[in-house]
Amino acid sequence: MLKTPYYLIDKSALLRNLDVVRQIREKSGAKVLLALKCFATWSVFDLMREHMDGTTSSSLFEVRLGREKFGGETHAYSVAYAEHEIGDVVAHADKIIFNSLSQLQRFAPKTSGVPRGLRLNPGISASGFDLADPARRFSRLGESDPQRIAQALPMINGFMIHNNCENRDYARFDSLLSEVEERYGSLLTHVDWVSLGGGIHFTEPGYDLDAFCERLRGFSEKYGVQIYLEPGEAVVTGAATLEVTVLDVMRNEKDLAIVDAATEAHMLDLLIYQLSARVHPDTGPHRYVIYGNTCLAGDIFGEFNFEAPLQPGSRISIQDAAGYTMVKKNWFNGVRMPAIAIRELNGETRLVREFSYQDYVDSLS
Ligand SMILES: *Cc1c(COP(=O)(O)O)cnc(C)c1O
């Protein structure tokens, strides 16, 4: 048994999601790129690249990782590029997508050798969190005004629109896309490709894949464009757990257990979006609040049910630990960073990375 804490990536679970990606590519004609900002654990890219067209990125380091570790088609995007980065970005990218007209114009001479796109901001989104809503008031994420965007057409051959955030509902996707068409339809006919971004949870059980694929195909025929999708979470959902061990149990009105990992350091989105983790099966008569091992008072994974009382040494498997976890882990409190392990398709578990005291030291100076 491996020493906790560690993230455990299950290739069989990943493959189930990738099979949905395969169906979408076949039925809709869309190309599907992994959004590295969600998941960049390159040890499983060998499996992922068999079922995806490439990667998309949000920075120079991500675009470089995509080119070096994933291959296929490599899209570059950034909210804002720095002057000194642009040469390296172009060297690693098949396409470069600018967030604003001003960046597009500023870097036009240095990017003339690579297809360029522009991010549109249609002013509407599926986001339930203001913090993550690209269409929020005063947003900096993309250009909105169709007349100003039209001026850029000679410099670009594609658009990117990312406004489906955590969208589990095909009907909502459909209506958002219709509003985009209403507003930008005349521009869409002038480009060769349109990326519809990420956030579409097409791997959710019951998602209407047939309608989704038909809608994508119809869109791509109507405007004569190649569609790209940029999923992160939808591709890795349910594909990893965070394996932890109970270090201590206490009682303060409720039964409490402290484990050898932390929300703030290892599953940060739980804190940011005030979500509860999940454990499986979460049944039984013994209920505990599961706390992390940092000094943050509210470092809480959630409150769960167990079949037997917890004690030091009890193991817990925290579900849904693939997306936005390993890419965000940090050294807060100096607590041990979870290792990374992979459960192969044949069931064998393999440790691929451990983090040491030296890694902690090297993260600072
Ligand atoms: C965050 C993001 C994605 C991936 O989003 P998921 O919700 O993980 O699918 C894709 N494209 C862009 C532009 C993004 O900002």
The ligand as an SDF file (V2000), in Angstrom:
LIG
                    3D

 15 15  0  0  0  0  0  0  0  0999 V2000
  -11.2370   27.2950  -18.0140 C   0  0  0  0  0  0  0  0  0  0  0  0
  -11.2560   27.2600  -19.4850 C   0  0  0  0  0  0  0  0  0  0  0  0
  -11.4660   26.0480  -20.1640 C   0  0  0  0  0  0  0  0  0  0  0  0
  -11.7150   24.7300  -19.4590 C   0  0  0  0  0  0  0  0  0  0  0  0
  -12.8700   24.8180  -18.6580 O   0  0  0  0  0  0  0  0  0  0  0  0
  -13.5030   23.5160  -17.9650 P   0  0  0  0  0  0  0  0  0  0  0  0
  -14.6160   24.0840  -17.1390 O   0  0  0  0  0  0  0  0  0  0  0  0
  -12.4690   22.8760  -17.1190 O   0  0  0  0  0  0  0  0  0  0  0  0
  -13.9830   22.6330  -19.0610 O   0  0  0  0  0  0  0  0  0  0  0  0
  -11.4460   26.0770  -21.5410 C   0  0  0  0  0  0  0  0  0  0  0  0
  -11.2350   27.2340  -22.2340 N   0  0  0  0  0  0  0  0  0  0  0  0
  -11.0400   28.4110  -21.6010 C   0  0  0  0  0  0  0  0  0  0  0  0
  -10.8040   29.6360  -22.4010 C   0  0  0  0  0  0  0  0  0  0  0  0
  -11.0530   28.4750  -20.2180 C   0  0  0  0  0  0  0  0  0  0  0  0
  -10.8720   29.6400  -19.6100 O   0  0  0  0  0  0  0  0  0  0  0  0
  1  2  1  0
  2  3  1  0
  2 14  2  0
  3  4  1  0
  3 10  2  0
  4  5  1  0
  5  6  1  0
  6  7  2  0
  6  8  1  0
  6  9  1  0
 10 11  1  0
 11 12  2  0
 12 13  1  0
 12 14  1  0
 14 15  1  0
M  END
$$$$
